[in-house]
Amino acid sequence: MRRRRWGTGFLLVLIIVIGALWWHGGREPLRPIEQQIPVPEGLE
């Protein structure tokens, strides 16, 4: 019985954490990374 209670509590905490991450995850837009990368001569 005690093991089942721990499993249920863990599952509940996991659902709350995943829900919070999903809710707060999309607040900032993704920005493309624009950066010059030096390429050695002869590989262009």
ROZA-990304 format. One record per atom (N, C-alpha, C, O): residue in three letters; atom name; z, y, x. Coordinates in nm, 4 decimals, decimal comma. Example, Ala and Ser with C-alpha at 12.3 -4.5 7.8 and 13.67 -1.06 7.14 Angstrom:
residues 2
{aa = ALA at = N Z = 0,7800 Y = -0,5690 X = 1,3190}
{aa = ALA at = CA Z = 0,7800 Y = -0,4500 X = 1,2300}
{aa = ALA at = C Z = 0,7800 Y = -0,3300 X = 1,3200}
{aa = ALA at = O Z = 0,8465 Y = -0,3319 X = 1,4236}
{aa = SER at = N Z = 0,7080 Y = -0,2250 X = 1,2850}
{aa = SER at = CA Z = 0,7140 Y = -0,1060 X = 1,3670}
{aa = SER at = C Z = 0,7870 Y = 0,0030 X = 1,2900}
{aa = SER at = O Z = 0,8039 Y = 0,1138 X = 1,3409}
end
This chain:
residues 44
{aa = MET at = N Z = 0,0000 Y = -0,1204 X = 0,0819}
{aa = MET at = CA Z = 0,0000 Y = 0,0000 X = 0,0000}
{aa = MET at = C Z = 0,0000 Y = 0,1262 X = 0,0858}
{aa = MET at = O Z = -0,0685 Y = 0,2239 X = 0,0556}
{aa = ARG at = N Z = 0,0784 Y = 0,1217 X = 0,1935}
{aa = ARG at = CA Z = 0,0875 Y = 0,2381 X = 0,2810}
{aa = ARG at = C Z = -0,0461 Y = 0,2629 X = 0,3511}
{aa = ARG at = O Z = -0,0870 Y = 0,3776 X = 0,3692}
{aa = ARG at = N Z = -0,1135 Y = 0,1551 X = 0,3901}
{aa = ARG at = CA Z = -0,2423 Y = 0,1688 X = 0,4577}
{aa = ARG at = C Z = -0,3463 Y = 0,2306 X = 0,3643}
{aa = ARG at = O Z = -0,4294 Y = 0,3112 X = 0,4064}
{aa = ARG at = N Z = -0,3403 Y = 0,1918 X = 0,2376}
{aa = ARG at = CA Z = -0,4348 Y = 0,2469 X = 0,1404}
{aa = ARG at = C Z = -0,4100 Y = 0,3962 X = 0,1204}
{aa = ARG at = O Z = -0,5043 Y = 0,4742 X = 0,1065}
{aa = ARG at = N Z = -0,2829 Y = 0,4351 X = 0,1189}
{aa = ARG at = CA Z = -0,2489 Y = 0,5764 X = 0,1011}
{aa = ARG at = C Z = -0,2998 Y = 0,6593 X = 0,2191}
{aa = ARG at = O Z = -0,3516 Y = 0,7693 X = 0,2002}
{aa = TRP at = N Z = -0,2849 Y = 0,6059 X = 0,3419}
{aa = TRP at = CA Z = -0,3361 Y = 0,6766 X = 0,4601}
{aa = TRP at = C Z = -0,4877 Y = 0,6887 X = 0,4539}
{aa = TRP at = O Z = -0,5429 Y = 0,7934 X = 0,4876}
{aa = GLY at = N Z = -0,5549 Y = 0,5835 X = 0,4114}
{aa = GLY at = CA Z = -0,7012 Y = 0,5871 X = 0,4012}
{aa = GLY at = C Z = -0,7484 Y = 0,6886 X = 0,2991}
{aa = GLY at = O Z = -0,8461 Y = 0,7600 X = 0,3220}
{aa = THR at = N Z = -0,6784 Y = 0,6952 X = 0,1853}
{aa = THR at = CA Z = -0,7150 Y = 0,7919 X = 0,0823}
{aa = THR at = C Z = -0,6909 Y = 0,9345 X = 0,1315}
{aa = THR at = O Z = -0,7733 Y = 1,0230 X = 0,1083}
{aa = GLY at = N Z = -0,5790 Y = 0,9566 X = 0,1989}
{aa = GLY at = CA Z = -0,5503 Y = 1,0901 X = 0,2520}
{aa = GLY at = C Z = -0,6511 Y = 1,1322 X = 0,3571}
{aa = GLY at = O Z = -0,6959 Y = 1,2469 X = 0,3598}
{aa = PHE at = N Z = -0,6864 Y = 1,0377 X = 0,4438}
{aa = PHE at = CA Z = -0,7850 Y = 1,0672 X = 0,5474}
{aa = PHE at = C Z = -0,9201 Y = 1,1010 X = 0,4850}
{aa = PHE at = O Z = -0,9874 Y = 1,1947 X = 0,5281}
{aa = LEU at = N Z = -0,9593 Y = 1,0246 X = 0,3839}
{aa = LEU at = CA Z = -1,0869 Y = 1,0497 X = 0,3167}
{aa = LEU at = C Z = -1,0869 Y = 1,1861 X = 0,2488}
{aa = LEU at = O Z = -1,1871 Y = 1,2575 X = 0,2525}
{aa = LEU at = N Z = -0,9757 Y = 1,2221 X = 0,1872}
{aa = LEU at = CA Z = -0,9655 Y = 1,3519 X = 0,1222}
{aa = LEU at = C Z = -0,9761 Y = 1,4657 X = 0,2233}
{aa = LEU at = O Z = -1,0469 Y = 1,5634 X = 0,1991}
{aa = VAL at = N Z = -0,9068 Y = 1,4541 X = 0,3356}
{aa = VAL at = CA Z = -0,9145 Y = 1,5574 X = 0,4403}
{aa = VAL at = C Z = -1,0561 Y = 1,5654 X = 0,4958}
{aa = VAL at = O Z = -1,1071 Y = 1,6747 X = 0,5206}
{aa = LEU at = N Z = -1,1193 Y = 1,4511 X = 0,5153}
{aa = LEU at = CA Z = -1,2567 Y = 1,4490 X = 0,5671}
{aa = LEU at = C Z = -1,3531 Y = 1,5187 X = 0,4711}
{aa = LEU at = O Z = -1,4400 Y = 1,5942 X = 0,5146}
{aa = ILE at = N Z = -1,3382 Y = 1,4941 X = 0,3428}
{aa = ILE at = CA Z = -1,4244 Y = 1,5590 X = 0,2433}
{aa = ILE at = C Z = -1,4017 Y = 1,7098 X = 0,2431}
{aa = ILE at = O Z = -1,4971 Y = 1,7868 X = 0,2323}
{aa = ILE at = N Z = -1,2768 Y = 1,7522 X = 0,2550}
{aa = ILE at = CA Z = -1,2468 Y = 1,8963 X = 0,2572}
{aa = ILE at = C Z = -1,3065 Y = 1,9619 X = 0,3810}
{aa = ILE at = O Z = -1,3632 Y = 2,0708 X = 0,3714}
{aa = VAL at = N Z = -1,2949 Y = 1,8980 X = 0,4963}
{aa = VAL at = CA Z = -1,3488 Y = 1,9543 X = 0,6207}
{aa = VAL at = C Z = -1,5006 Y = 1,9624 X = 0,6134}
{aa = VAL at = O Z = -1,5587 Y = 2,0652 X = 0,6485}
{aa = ILE at = N Z = -1,5652 Y = 1,8560 X = 0,5686}
{aa = ILE at = CA Z = -1,7119 Y = 1,8570 X = 0,5580}
{aa = ILE at = C Z = -1,7576 Y = 1,9627 X = 0,4579}
{aa = ILE at = O Z = -1,8568 Y = 2,0317 X = 0,4813}
{aa = GLY at = N Z = -1,6860 Y = 1,9757 X = 0,3468}
{aa = GLY at = CA Z = -1,7207 Y = 2,0784 X = 0,2484}
{aa = GLY at = C Z = -1,7069 Y = 2,2187 X = 0,3050}
{aa = GLY at = O Z = -1,7922 Y = 2,3041 X = 0,2807}
{aa = ALA at = N Z = -1,6001 Y = 2,2434 X = 0,3805}
{aa = ALA at = CA Z = -1,5809 Y = 2,3761 X = 0,4406}
{aa = ALA at = C Z = -1,6905 Y = 2,4055 X = 0,5426}
{aa = ALA at = O Z = -1,7414 Y = 2,5174 X = 0,5483}
{aa = LEU at = N Z = -1,7272 Y = 2,3057 X = 0,6232}
{aa = LEU at = CA Z = -1,8344 Y = 2,3257 X = 0,7205}
{aa = LEU at = C Z = -1,9675 Y = 2,3519 X = 0,6515}
{aa = LEU at = O Z = -2,0465 Y = 2,4345 X = 0,6972}
{aa = TRP at = N Z = -1,9922 Y = 2,2819 X = 0,5419}
{aa = TRP at = CA Z = -2,1174 Y = 2,3031 X = 0,4677}
{aa = TRP at = C Z = -2,1188 Y = 2,4424 X = 0,4064}
{aa = TRP at = O Z = -2,2215 Y = 2,5103 X = 0,4088}
{aa = TRP at = N Z = -2,0066 Y = 2,4851 X = 0,3522}
{aa = TRP at = CA Z = -1,9977 Y = 2,6155 X = 0,2857}
{aa = TRP at = C Z = -2,0166 Y = 2,7300 X = 0,3855}
{aa = TRP at = O Z = -2,0859 Y = 2,8270 X = 0,3547}
{aa = HIS at = N Z = -1,9567 Y = 2,7206 X = 0,5036}
{aa = HIS at = CA Z = -1,9610 Y = 2,8290 X = 0,6017}
{aa = HIS at = C Z = -2,0756 Y = 2,8141 X = 0,7020}
{aa = HIS at = O Z = -2,0996 Y = 2,9046 X = 0,7818}
{aa = GLY at = N Z = -2,1446 Y = 2,7038 X = 0,6987}
{aa = GLY at = CA Z = -2,2448 Y = 2,6756 X = 0,8013}
{aa = GLY at = C Z = -2,3705 Y = 2,7596 X = 0,7932}
{aa = GLY at = O Z = -2,4333 Y = 2,7834 X = 0,8963}
{aa = GLY at = N Z = -2,4101 Y = 2,8052 X = 0,6764}
{aa = GLY at = CA Z = -2,5387 Y = 2,8721 X = 0,6640}
{aa = GLY at = C Z = -2,5305 Y = 3,0226 X = 0,6532}
{aa = GLY at = O Z = -2,6232 Y = 3,0854 X = 0,6021}
{aa = ARG at = N Z = -2,4236 Y = 3,0817 X = 0,6991}
{aa = ARG at = CA Z = -2,4074 Y = 3,2262 X = 0,6811}
{aa = ARG at = C Z = -2,4922 Y = 3,3092 X = 0,7764}
{aa = ARG at = O Z = -2,5354 Y = 3,4183 X = 0,7391}
{aa = GLU at = N Z = -2,5175 Y = 3,2625 X = 0,8965}
{aa = GLU at = CA Z = -2,5973 Y = 3,3393 X = 0,9921}
{aa = GLU at = C Z = -2,7354 Y = 3,2776 X = 1,0041}
{aa = GLU at = O Z = -2,7483 Y = 3,1561 X = 1,0191}
{aa = PRO at = N Z = -2,8396 Y = 3,3610 X = 0,9975}
{aa = PRO at = CA Z = -2,9752 Y = 3,3071 X = 1,0091}
{aa = PRO at = C Z = -3,0032 Y = 3,2585 X = 1,1515}
{aa = PRO at = O Z = -2,9477 Y = 3,3095 X = 1,2488}
{aa = LEU at = N Z = -3,0895 Y = 3,1599 X = 1,1603}
{aa = LEU at = CA Z = -3,1305 Y = 3,1106 X = 1,2914}
{aa = LEU at = C Z = -3,2275 Y = 3,2089 X = 1,3546}
{aa = LEU at = O Z = -3,3162 Y = 3,2610 X = 1,2870}
{aa = ARG at = N Z = -3,2117 Y = 3,2339 X = 1,4811}
{aa = ARG at = CA Z = -3,3010 Y = 3,3239 X = 1,5529}
{aa = ARG at = C Z = -3,3760 Y = 3,2435 X = 1,6583}
{aa = ARG at = O Z = -3,3164 Y = 3,1604 X = 1,7269}
{aa = PRO at = N Z = -3,5064 Y = 3,2674 X = 1,6718}
{aa = PRO at = CA Z = -3,5800 Y = 3,1949 X = 1,7759}
{aa = PRO at = C Z = -3,5358 Y = 3,2403 X = 1,9151}
{aa = PRO at = O Z = -3,5006 Y = 3,3564 X = 1,9359}
{aa = ILE at = N Z = -3,5383 Y = 3,1482 X = 2,0081}
{aa = ILE at = CA Z = -3,5040 Y = 3,1797 X = 2,1466}
{aa = ILE at = C Z = -3,6324 Y = 3,2206 X = 2,2170}
{aa = ILE at = O Z = -3,7243 Y = 3,1404 X = 2,2333}
{aa = GLU at = N Z = -3,6369 Y = 3,3447 X = 2,2579}
{aa = GLU at = CA Z = -3,7543 Y = 3,3960 X = 2,3274}
{aa = GLU at = C Z = -3,7134 Y = 3,4305 X = 2,4686}
{aa = GLU at = O Z = -3,6416 Y = 3,5276 X = 2,4923}
{aa = GLN at = N Z = -3,7601 Y = 3,3494 X = 2,5624}
{aa = GLN at = CA Z = -3,7193 Y = 3,3669 X = 2,7009}
{aa = GLN at = C Z = -3,8337 Y = 3,3195 X = 2,7908}
{aa = GLN at = O Z = -3,8950 Y = 3,2159 X = 2,7654}
{aa = GLN at = N Z = -3,8612 Y = 3,3958 X = 2,8948}
{aa = GLN at = CA Z = -3,9650 Y = 3,3579 X = 2,9900}
{aa = GLN at = C Z = -3,9132 Y = 3,2443 X = 3,0785}
{aa = GLN at = O Z = -3,8002 Y = 3,2484 X = 3,1271}
{aa = ILE at = N Z = -3,9964 Y = 3,1451 X = 3,0981}
{aa = ILE at = CA Z = -3,9611 Y = 3,0345 X = 3,1861}
{aa = ILE at = C Z = -4,0584 Y = 3,0368 X = 3,3038}
{aa = ILE at = O Z = -4,1794 Y = 3,0254 X = 3,2844}
{aa = PRO at = N Z = -4,0062 Y = 3,0514 X = 3,4253}
{aa = PRO at = CA Z = -4,0960 Y = 3,0533 X = 3,5411}
{aa = PRO at = C Z = -4,1580 Y = 2,9145 X = 3,5639}
{aa = PRO at = O Z = -4,0889 Y = 2,8127 X = 3,5680}
{aa = VAL at = N Z = -4,2918 Y = 2,9153 X = 3,5785}
{aa = VAL at = CA Z = -4,3640 Y = 2,7906 X = 3,6020}
{aa = VAL at = C Z = -4,4201 Y = 2,7960 X = 3,7442}
{aa = VAL at = O Z = -4,4825 Y = 2,8952 X = 3,7818}
{aa = PRO at = N Z = -4,3990 Y = 2,6916 X = 3,8230}
{aa = PRO at = CA Z = -4,4536 Y = 2,6914 X = 3,9587}
{aa = PRO at = C Z = -4,6061 Y = 2,7003 X = 3,9566}
{aa = PRO at = O Z = -4,6714 Y = 2,6528 X = 3,8637}
{aa = GLU at = N Z = -4,6609 Y = 2,7617 X = 4,0600}
{aa = GLU at = CA Z = -4,8070 Y = 2,7759 X = 4,0671}
{aa = GLU at = C Z = -4,8723 Y = 2,6375 X = 4,0754}
{aa = GLU at = O Z = -4,8191 Y = 2,5453 X = 4,1372}
{aa = GLY at = N Z = -4,9874 Y = 2,6260 X = 4,0125}
{aa = GLY at = CA Z = -5,0616 Y = 2,5015 X = 4,0140}
{aa = GLY at = C Z = -5,0340 Y = 2,4147 X = 3,8898}
{aa = GLY at = O Z = -5,1054 Y = 2,3174 X = 3,8658}
{aa = LEU at = N Z = -4,9340 Y = 2,4484 X = 3,8134}
{aa = LEU at = CA Z = -4,9059 Y = 2,3723 X = 3,6929}
{aa = LEU at = C Z = -4,9511 Y = 2,4437 X = 3,5668}
{aa = LEU at = O Z = -4,9340 Y = 2,3921 X = 3,4563}
{aa = GLU at = N Z = -5,0090 Y = 2,5627 X = 3,5828}
{aa = GLU at = CA Z = -5,0508 Y = 2,6406 X = 3,4655}
{aa = GLU at = C Z = -5,1776 Y = 2,5868 X = 3,4067}
{aa = GLU at = O Z = -5,2272 Y = 2,6403 X = 3,3075}
end
